Amino acid sequence: SRQDVPTKLVAKAVPLPMTVRGHWFLSPRTEYTVAVQTASKQVDGDYVVSEWSEIIEFCTADYSKVHLTQLLEKAEVIAGRM
């Protein structure tokens, strides 16, 4: 049915222009392809679904020195607990 709208990132419908902030945990040195589609729930419970946005492709970089230091610190804390 049209009410089965799969969502990976859910946000309130706000007037354009808008920014939807989501948290995606991306891997380093990985290519990603992203497209966006919105679904607005109507008063009758039905959804109005937009067309897909243009596709954005990007590649993540290596871990930065800051991130590597953070990972090391986390690993040391976990190792200390074990």
Backbone torsions as a table, in degrees:
resi	resn	phi	psi	omega
1	SER	NA	165.2	-178.8
2	ARG	-69.7	-14.2	-178.9
3	GLN	-79.9	-15.5	178.8
4	ASP	-82.4	85.4	-178.2
5	VAL	-106.3	106.7	179.8
6	PRO	-70.7	134.9	179.7
7	THR	-132.2	134.0	173.6
8	LYS	-99.0	-24.5	179.5
9	LEU	-139.0	118.5	-175.1
10	VAL	-107.4	132.3	178.7
11	ALA	-141.9	156.5	174.5
12	LYS	-71.0	146.1	177.6
13	ALA	-75.3	120.5	179.0
14	VAL	-126.9	157.4	-178.7
15	PRO	-60.7	147.5	174.8
16	LEU	-76.1	153.8	-5.7
17	PRO	-73.8	148.3	-177.9
18	MET	-140.5	159.9	175.3
19	THR	-124.5	126.3	175.7
20	VAL	-102.1	121.8	-179.9
21	ARG	-99.1	124.0	177.3
22	GLY	-131.9	162.9	179.4
23	HIS	-113.2	113.2	175.0
24	TRP	-116.3	133.2	179.7
25	PHE	-94.7	102.2	-174.4
26	LEU	-95.6	146.4	178.2
27	SER	-89.7	149.8	177.0
28	PRO	-70.4	156.6	177.7
29	ARG	52.4	45.2	-177.3
30	THR	-130.6	138.2	176.8
31	GLU	-89.5	134.0	179.9
32	TYR	-124.6	149.2	174.6
33	THR	-125.6	126.4	-175.1
34	VAL	-127.5	135.4	170.0
35	ALA	-136.7	151.3	-174.9
36	VAL	-120.5	140.5	174.9
37	GLN	-137.1	137.8	179.6
38	THR	-109.1	151.3	176.7
39	ALA	-133.7	119.3	-179.7
40	SER	-108.6	123.1	179.9
41	LYS	-78.6	130.5	-179.1
42	GLN	-91.9	171.5	-179.0
43	VAL	-58.8	-36.8	-178.0
44	ASP	-80.1	4.3	177.8
45	GLY	90.3	-6.9	178.7
46	ASP	-82.2	166.1	179.7
47	TYR	-113.9	142.2	169.4
48	VAL	-104.5	117.8	-174.5
49	VAL	-108.4	132.2	-178.5
50	SER	-79.6	169.9	170.0
51	GLU	-71.3	161.1	176.2
52	TRP	-71.2	144.7	175.9
53	SER	-72.7	174.7	173.3
54	GLU	-65.3	154.7	-177.1
55	ILE	-86.1	130.9	177.7
56	ILE	-109.8	128.5	178.1
57	GLU	-115.8	135.7	177.4
58	PHE	-151.7	163.3	-179.9
59	CYS	-125.0	134.0	179.0
60	THR	-80.1	154.6	-178.1
61	ALA	-89.6	-175.4	173.1
62	ASP	-69.3	165.8	172.6
63	TYR	-63.7	140.4	175.5
64	SER	-80.2	166.8	-179.9
65	LYS	-62.3	-36.6	178.2
66	VAL	-61.6	-46.2	-179.9
67	HIS	-64.8	-40.7	178.8
68	LEU	-62.9	-39.9	177.6
69	THR	-63.8	-42.0	178.7
70	GLN	-62.9	-42.4	178.7
71	LEU	-62.8	-41.1	179.1
72	LEU	-62.7	-44.3	179.9
73	GLU	-62.8	-42.5	177.7
74	LYS	-62.2	-42.8	-179.5
75	ALA	-63.4	-40.2	-179.8
76	GLU	-65.5	-38.9	178.6
77	VAL	-63.9	-46.0	-179.5
78	ILE	-64.6	-42.1	-179.9
79	ALA	-64.3	-34.6	178.4
80	GLY	-65.8	-29.7	-179.8
81	ARG	-79.3	-22.4	-170.9
82	MET	-84.8	NA	NA
